[in-house]
Amino acid sequence: MNPLTRRAARSAAALAAATAVLLPLTACGSAAGDTAAGEDTVVVRIPDPKNAGVLALGKKDGSLGKALAKAGARVEWTGSTGPFAPAAQALNADQLDIATGSITSGVTALTQKPGFKLFGATTPDGAGEGILVRKDSGIGSVKDLAGRKVAVNRGGTGEYLLLKALARHGVPADKVERVYLRPDQTASVYKTGQVDAWASWAAYSVAELGSGDSRFVADGAAVGSDNYSFHAVRTGFAEKHPKVVKALYDYLRTGSAAQKAAPEKYVNVFTDRGPTAVTGAARELQLRILREGGTVEPIAADDITRFESVARFYLDQKVLSKPVDIKPHILDAEALG
């Protein structure tokens, strides 16, 4: 990435920095420590944060429940974290109230008559996102991707990172075969050599990098990524319950600063074993990303400009079929309540 701007100097913090978003839509119920619902209690539906991040710790220690209770609300964990595309559909269908995603997938979702607004953002993750290659792949540079297969998630972070890298290094996009896969389906395809590279972000790249078998041929910083992460709220929910949205925003902002200062307790929140845990080199990498990462902040004018640059790039690359007007979908979180 080019040297980061004032706000982007706090870069990094991908999806491990807070929650990501919805995959399955089966209800998981509310967590211990959340307030019991009364007749006037507002229920806010949020994807389960799994084993890492600000919301995971808030679920475990009850601090999120206490923060929301002051605003007359309680959380209901619905589904689990994952890419933003299915979460956007759930927001639009009134099956979810809050979600987190990347602006790359966000601008794609904003072309579909969105029922959500963006209310907080974190600067791009220059260290945790990038294009993974196996160390024995023979791929030494972005130009070596010509004639190869690269796994990406359609219209999201992966496709964006690949196209940005190719554009920066003068490789025609049609010289690289994009293999569209869901991120949770990609690891086995990548490891078995069915694709030559995988454009991804920290939620998936940390495990591959930590294994010692892979490296980035280019990371987010190297490709000049403007891939902010953001928090989104269902429009109808924000209109009815602005105080709840403000309480959640304040919690996320304070929590993200605490996570940056002392990330250890935000990793392996519930367990240090199993598929959701990170260990060894992967854990150390995750901690470094969080220490170098950004914090949740209100969406300012310069952020919107960078969101718009992502939308224009996607339009130029024919990922989008029409322009996206970002400003109507931004919520001033600090003015809520």
Buried (B, 14 or more C-beta within 10 A) or exposed (E): BEEBEEBBEBBBBBBBBBBBBBBEBEEEEBBEBBBEEEEEBBBBBBBBBBBBBBBBBBBBBBBBBBBBBEBBBBBBBBBBBBBBBBBBBBBBEEBBBBBBBBBBBBBBBBBEEBBBBBBBBBBBBBBBBBBBBBEEBEBEEBBBBEEBBBBBBBBBBBBBBBBBBBBEBEBEBEEBEBBEBBBEEBBEBBBEEEBBBBBBBBBBBBBBBBEEEBBBBBBBBBBBBBBBBBBBBBBEBBEEBBBBBBBBBBBBBBBBBBBBEEBEEBBBBBEEEEEBBBBEEBBBBBBBBBBBBBBBBBBEEEBBEBBBEBBBBBBEBEBBEEEBEBEEBBBEBBEBE
